[in-house]
Amino acid sequence: MNKINNFTGLQPAVEFFDALGLPEVIRININASGAKGYKDDQIIKSLVIMQLAGGEALDHLNHCRNMLGAGPLGLEVPSPSTARAYLNKFDNNEANKQRGQGRSFIPNENDNLAGFAKIHFHLWEQAYKLNPHTIITLDQDATFINTSNSDALFNYLGKKAYETFNTYCPEYDIIVGTQFRDGNVTPGYQQLEEFKRILDNTPAGVQKVQLRSDSAGYQINLLRYCASGANERFGVINFAIACLVTKELRDAAKLVPENAWQPIYKETKKGLKATNQEWAEVAYTSSELSKSGKNEEFRFFVMREEVILKDKERVKLHIEETQLELPLQETIENLEKENENVKKLHLTEMNGKAYKIFAIVSNVLDQEGGELIRWHRGRCGKSEEVHHILKEELAGGHIVSHQFGANAAYWNIAVLALSLHNLMKTHVLPEECQSARPKTVRFMFYSIAGLLVSHARKITLKVSGQFLYMMRRVQDRLREVLKKLCVQRV
């Protein structure tokens, strides 16, 4: 019997999933399936591969059963109703009763949901084996998943949403830790606790950790923990974190001589390129940080960008021409009182000009300020890209249930799919796919059609000549991965 399979290119993903030891670690840490029927690793693997194939809703499993459940892929694909009932077993009904609008609260995970953290850490260990790094960076950031789900709560933007707080490691291009939360939870809530959890599970060969975060991470306990060397394993942890622009910080920026402001450069393929922004290190420390009796040192950097209020910026911010007739500083103060968009820019008058003001704080003492700012900004675009891929190109933005725990489990499965995809790009897929997003890899490789030929108790996969060389390269790279992970190929 011959059969055409439109997702032959997913075969290496299935084999890589197994080679990374995921089936075993899933069976050890998650026990939601029960003794009969589909096993935990079978259901989770099906949902991961479904997302790589382009599916996002549980109903898409019906299509996957036809396309991915036969031949070399050989997936045991559950029905949508089976998967839905399975995901509901990750819910903690008792803890959910304490959720509600008006306060930050994260319900305790039941044992099944807590098992995902160990799976993410296991993948991190495997990534380390494939490419050891002694110095790593951790980027912490939150993102919202907007939804009309009646179970969701309103965030500070006034929209019903869930929130996820993620720790991303750029050296391995994977999310190493994630928390699923209600939308009303403050983005930086319990960030230090989450950071400590990540540090406790960092691969043994890592010797140094660095932290980057947005202004949600500007928390005195987090800054002091990193700067004081409180972590027994890593000691002082270098960081660069966006900080709050207070009146005192703006006043300190005003005292900087005009010739002390230096251009900010951005990295391009052709080298460093100047931007229309400038930076300066300012003599400032917050009152909370100065209360510490320890010899911790912090550096504050202010970035500024000139704003021409009578030009396009005025129209964008909905500023009337008549509002600009007063002296500049008085104009800025009046605009901030009347216009929330203006307030977010932290407009500051310097030498008769208006500037947007932003700032970061760091404990790195031996690095030039412009270089440190570029390093901190390295997290911004990548973090947004990772969140976009999870929510738009995989199933992370799809809410499957009215039960909090079910949605948390589905988000974790999306994170697993992204980790598998990114590790595939680095170690298995052909060179032309190594900078591609899931949607592109789907088009270029995963959707390769093949003919399954069954004869004499053997199944042979045939692909067209134009893809044969690509498949052979992938198989060669996969063999190298298996050797590094000490996996015996069946």
C-alpha positions in Angstrom: 0.0 0.0 0.0 1.4 3.4 -1.0 0.5 6.7 0.7 1.6 10.3 0.2 2.7 12.1 3.4 2.8 15.9 3.1 5.0 16.4 6.3 7.9 14.1 5.6 10.2 16.9 6.7 8.9 16.5 10.3 10.5 13.1 10.6 13.9 14.5 11.9 11.9 16.6 14.5 10.2 13.4 15.8 13.6 11.7 16.0 15.2 14.7 17.6 12.4 14.9 20.2 13.3 11.3 21.2 17.0 11.8 21.0 16.8 14.7 23.5 15.4 12.3 26.0 12.0 14.1 26.2 9.7 11.0 26.3 11.4 9.7 29.4 11.7 13.0 31.2 8.0 13.6 30.5 7.0 10.2 31.8 9.0 10.8 35.0 7.7 14.3 35.8 4.1 14.3 34.5 1.5 11.8 35.4 -1.7 13.2 34.0 -2.6 10.4 31.5 -3.4 7.5 33.9 -2.7 3.9 33.4 -4.9 3.3 30.2 -5.0 5.1 26.9 -2.5 7.6 25.5 0.6 8.2 27.6 1.8 11.6 28.7 4.8 11.6 26.3 2.6 10.6 23.4 0.1 13.4 23.9 2.7 16.1 24.5 4.8 14.9 21.5 1.7 15.0 19.3 0.8 18.6 20.4 4.4 19.7 19.9 4.7 18.2 16.4 1.2 19.5 15.5 2.4 23.1 16.3 5.5 22.7 14.2 3.3 21.5 11.4 1.2 24.7 11.7 -1.7 23.6 13.9 -2.8 25.6 16.9 -6.3 24.5 17.9 -6.9 21.1 19.5 -9.4 20.4 16.7 -6.4 20.4 14.3 -5.4 17.1 15.9 -8.0 15.4 13.6 -5.9 16.5 10.6 -2.7 15.4 12.3 -4.0 11.9 12.9 -4.4 11.5 9.2 -1.1 13.1 8.2 1.3 12.3 11.0 0.0 9.1 12.6 1.2 6.7 9.9 4.5 5.7 8.3 7.9 6.8 9.6 6.4 9.5 11.8 4.4 6.9 13.6 2.8 9.4 16.1 0.1 8.2 18.5 -2.2 11.2 18.0 -5.1 11.6 20.4 -8.5 13.0 19.5 -9.3 16.6 20.3 -11.7 15.6 23.1 -9.0 13.3 24.6 -6.4 16.1 24.5 -8.9 18.6 26.0 -9.7 16.2 28.9 -5.9 15.6 29.4 -5.1 19.3 29.6 -7.8 19.8 32.3 -5.8 17.6 34.6 -3.2 20.3 34.9 -5.6 22.6 36.7 -5.5 23.3 40.5 -9.1 24.0 41.4 -8.5 24.9 45.0 -5.7 27.4 44.3 -7.8 29.0 41.5 -10.4 30.1 44.0 -8.0 32.7 45.3 -7.6 34.3 41.9 -9.3 37.6 41.3 -9.1 41.2 40.1 -7.3 43.8 42.2 -4.2 41.9 43.4 -1.2 40.0 42.1 -1.6 36.3 42.8 -0.1 33.2 41.1 -1.9 30.0 42.0 0.2 27.1 43.1 0.8 24.6 40.3 -0.4 21.0 40.8 2.3 18.3 40.4 1.5 17.8 36.7 1.9 21.4 35.8 5.0 21.8 37.9 6.6 19.0 35.9 7.0 21.2 32.9 9.7 23.3 34.7 11.8 20.2 35.0 11.3 19.4 31.3 12.5 22.9 30.3 15.5 22.5 32.5 16.2 19.1 31.0 16.2 20.7 27.5 18.6 23.4 28.8 21.0 20.6 30.0 20.8 18.9 26.6 21.4 22.1 24.8 24.5 22.7 27.0 25.8 19.2 26.1 25.5 20.0 22.4 27.3 23.4 22.8 28.8 24.2 26.2 28.9 27.8 27.3 30.7 28.9 30.5 29.1 32.4 30.4 25.4 32.8 29.7 22.9 35.7 29.7 19.4 35.5 31.1 16.7 37.9 29.7 13.6 38.2 31.7 10.4 39.7 30.3 6.7 39.4 30.4 4.1 39.3 27.6 0.3 39.4 27.5 -2.0 36.9 25.7 -5.1 38.9 24.9 -8.3 36.9 24.9 -12.1 37.1 25.4 -12.0 34.1 27.6 -14.4 34.6 30.6 -11.8 33.1 32.9 -9.2 35.9 32.1 -8.7 39.0 34.2 -8.1 42.6 33.1 -4.5 43.8 32.8 -3.2 47.4 33.4 -4.0 48.2 29.8 -7.7 47.5 30.4 -7.8 44.3 28.3 -8.7 40.8 29.3 -5.6 38.7 29.1 -3.3 36.1 30.5 0.4 36.9 31.1 3.5 34.9 30.9 6.8 35.7 32.5 9.7 34.2 30.6 13.4 33.7 31.1 15.2 33.5 27.8 18.8 32.4 27.2 20.2 33.9 24.0 23.2 31.7 23.9 20.9 28.7 23.4 18.0 30.5 21.8 15.5 28.8 24.2 13.2 29.8 27.0 14.6 28.1 30.1 11.8 29.0 32.4 8.3 30.3 32.1 5.4 31.2 34.4 1.7 31.4 33.2 -0.1 34.1 35.2 -3.3 36.1 35.2 -3.3 39.4 33.2 -3.7 41.5 36.3 -0.5 40.3 37.9 2.2 43.0 38.0 4.8 42.0 35.3 7.8 42.0 37.7 5.9 40.2 40.5 8.2 37.6 42.3 10.9 38.2 39.7 13.7 37.6 42.2 12.1 34.3 43.3 11.9 33.2 39.6 15.5 34.3 39.0 16.7 32.2 41.9 14.8 29.2 40.6 16.5 29.5 37.3 19.9 29.9 38.8 19.4 26.8 40.9 18.8 24.8 37.7 21.5 26.3 35.5 23.7 23.6 33.8 26.6 22.6 36.0 29.3 23.7 33.6 28.1 27.3 33.5 30.5 29.6 35.5 29.0 33.0 35.1 25.5 34.4 34.6 24.4 37.9 33.4 21.0 39.4 33.7 19.0 41.8 31.4 15.5 43.0 32.1 13.1 45.8 31.3 11.9 48.3 34.0 9.7 45.7 35.6 13.0 44.3 36.9 13.9 47.5 38.6 13.4 46.1 42.1 15.7 46.9 44.9 15.8 43.3 46.2 16.8 42.0 42.8 19.5 44.6 42.2 21.0 44.0 45.6 20.9 40.3 45.3 22.9 40.5 42.1 25.3 43.2 43.2 26.0 41.8 46.7 27.1 38.3 45.5 24.4 36.7 47.6 24.2 33.7 45.3 26.6 31.1 46.6 27.4 29.5 43.2 27.8 32.6 41.0 28.6 35.4 43.4 28.2 38.8 41.9 25.9 38.7 38.9 26.4 41.5 36.3 23.2 43.1 35.1 21.8 45.9 33.0 18.1 46.8 33.8 15.9 49.6 32.6 15.1 51.8 35.5 12.4 54.2 36.5 12.9 57.8 35.3 12.2 59.8 38.5 12.3 63.6 38.9 15.6 63.2 40.7 17.1 61.3 37.8 15.9 63.8 35.3 17.4 66.6 37.4 20.7 64.7 37.5 20.6 64.4 33.7 20.2 68.1 33.4 23.5 68.7 35.2 25.5 66.7 32.6 27.6 69.1 30.5 26.5 69.2 26.9 29.9 68.0 25.7 29.6 64.9 27.9 26.7 63.5 25.9 27.9 60.8 23.5 26.2 59.3 20.4 24.6 55.8 20.8 25.5 53.4 18.1 23.6 50.3 17.0 25.1 47.1 15.6 24.4 46.4 11.9 25.8 43.9 9.4 28.2 46.6 8.2 29.4 47.5 11.7 28.3 50.1 14.2 26.0 52.9 13.0 25.2 56.1 14.8 21.6 56.8 15.9 19.8 60.0 16.7 20.2 59.2 20.4 22.8 60.1 23.0 23.9 58.8 26.3 25.7 60.0 29.5 26.5 58.5 32.8 24.9 60.5 35.6 25.9 61.1 39.2 22.8 59.6 40.8 21.6 56.8 43.1 18.1 56.0 44.4 17.4 56.6 48.0 16.5 52.9 48.4 19.8 51.7 47.1 21.8 54.2 49.2 20.3 52.7 52.4 22.3 49.5 51.9 25.3 49.3 54.3 27.2 47.1 51.8 29.8 48.3 49.3 27.6 47.8 46.3 28.3 50.1 43.3 25.7 51.0 40.7 26.0 53.0 37.6 23.1 55.0 36.0 23.0 55.8 32.4 20.6 58.2 30.8 19.7 58.0 27.1 18.1 61.0 25.4 16.5 61.7 22.0 15.5 65.2 20.9 11.8 65.7 20.2 10.7 68.4 17.8 7.2 69.1 19.3 6.1 71.3 16.4 6.8 68.6 13.9 5.3 65.1 13.3 5.8 64.2 17.0 3.2 66.9 18.0 0.6 65.3 15.7 1.4 61.8 16.9 1.0 62.8 20.5 -2.2 64.7 19.8 -0.8 68.0 21.0 -2.5 71.2 20.0 -0.4 74.0 18.6 -1.8 76.4 21.2 -0.4 74.2 23.9 3.2 75.1 22.9 3.0 78.8 23.5 4.3 78.7 27.0 8.0 78.4 28.0 9.3 74.9 27.1 9.6 73.5 30.6 6.2 74.8 31.6 4.8 73.4 28.4 6.2 69.9 29.2 4.7 70.0 32.7 1.3 71.0 31.4 1.4 68.3 28.6 2.3 65.6 31.1 -0.7 66.5 33.3 -3.1 66.4 30.3 -1.6 63.7 28.1 -0.7 60.2 29.2 1.3 59.5 26.0 3.5 62.5 26.7 4.1 61.4 30.3 5.5 58.1 29.1 8.3 59.9 27.2 9.7 61.6 30.3 10.2 64.8 28.3 13.0 66.9 29.8 14.1 70.4 28.8 17.9 70.7 28.3 19.4 73.9 26.9 16.2 75.0 25.3 15.4 71.7 23.7 13.0 68.9 24.6 14.3 65.3 24.9 12.8 61.9 25.5 14.6 60.4 28.5 15.2 56.7 29.3 17.7 55.1 31.7 19.3 51.9 32.7 21.1 50.8 35.9 24.1 48.4 36.0 26.7 47.0 38.4 29.2 46.5 35.5 32.1 48.8 36.4 34.7 48.1 33.8 32.6 48.5 30.6 32.2 51.6 28.4 28.7 53.0 28.7 27.8 52.9 25.0 28.8 49.3 24.8 26.8 48.4 27.9 23.8 50.1 26.5 24.1 48.1 23.2 24.4 45.0 25.3 21.2 45.8 27.2 19.3 46.7 24.1 20.2 43.3 22.6 17.4 41.8 24.6 14.7 44.1 23.3 14.2 43.0 19.7 14.9 39.3 20.4 12.5 39.2 23.3 9.7 40.6 21.1 10.6 38.2 18.3 10.4 35.2 20.7 7.0 36.3 22.0 5.7 36.9 18.5 6.8 33.5 17.3 5.2 31.8 20.3 1.9 33.6 20.0 1.6 34.0 16.2 3.5 31.2 14.6 3.0 28.5 17.2 0.0 28.0 19.5 1.1 30.1 22.4 -1.5 32.7 21.7 -4.3 30.2 21.5 -6.5 29.8 24.6 -7.9 26.3 24.7 -10.0 26.2 27.9 -11.8 28.1 30.6 -9.6 26.3 33.1 -6.4 28.2 34.1 -4.2 25.1 34.5 -5.2 23.8 31.0 -4.2 27.0 29.4 -0.9 27.1 31.4 -0.1 23.5 30.2 -0.8 24.4 26.6 1.4 27.5 26.9 4.2 25.3 28.2 3.8 22.9 25.3 4.2 25.9 22.9 7.4 26.8 24.7 8.6 23.2 24.2 7.7 23.4 20.5 9.8 26.6 20.2 12.7 25.1 22.0 12.7 22.0 19.8 12.4 24.2 16.7 15.3 26.5 17.7 17.6 23.6 18.7 16.6 21.9 15.4 17.7 25.0 13.5 21.1 25.1 15.3 22.0 21.4 15.3 19.9 19.5 12.7 18.3 21.6 9.9 20.2 22.6 6.7 22.1 25.9 6.8 19.5 27.8 4.7 17.0 27.2 7.6 19.2 28.2 10.5 17.9 31.8 10.7 14.3 31.0 9.8 11.2 31.2 11.8 8.8 28.2 12.2 6.6 29.5 9.3 9.5 29.6 6.9 10.9 26.2 8.0 7.5 24.8 7.5 7.5 26.0 3.9 11.1 25.1 3.2 11.5 21.8 5.0 8.7 20.4 7.2 6.2 20.3 4.4 8.3 18.1 2.1 6.0 15.6 0.5 7.1 12.0 0.4 5.7 8.7 -0.8 5.4 5.9 1.8 5.8 2.5 0.2 4.9 -0.6 2.2 6.4 -3.8 0.9 7.6 -7.0 2.6 6.9 -5.7 6.1 9.1 -2.6 5.4 8.1 1.0 4.9 10.2 3.0 2.5 10.1 6.8 2.2 10.6 8.2 -1.2 11.2 12.0 -1.8 11.8 13.9 -5.0 15.4 14.4 -6.1 15.5 18.1 -5.2 14.9 17.3 -1.6 17.0 14.1 -1.3 20.3 16.0 -0.8 18.7 18.2 1.8 17.3 15.2 3.7 20.7 13.4 3.6 22.4 16.5 5.1 19.8 16.6 7.8 20.3 12.9 8.6 24.1 13.4 8.7 23.7 16.3 11.2 21.2 14.3 13.2 23.7 11.4 13.5 26.3 13.9 14.9 23.8 15.1 17.5 23.0 11.5 18.6 26.7 10.9 19.1 27.1 14.0 21.3 24.1 12.9 23.4 25.3 9.3 23.5 22.0 8.1 22.0 21.9 4.7 20.2 20.0 5.1 17.0 17.4 2.4 16.4 
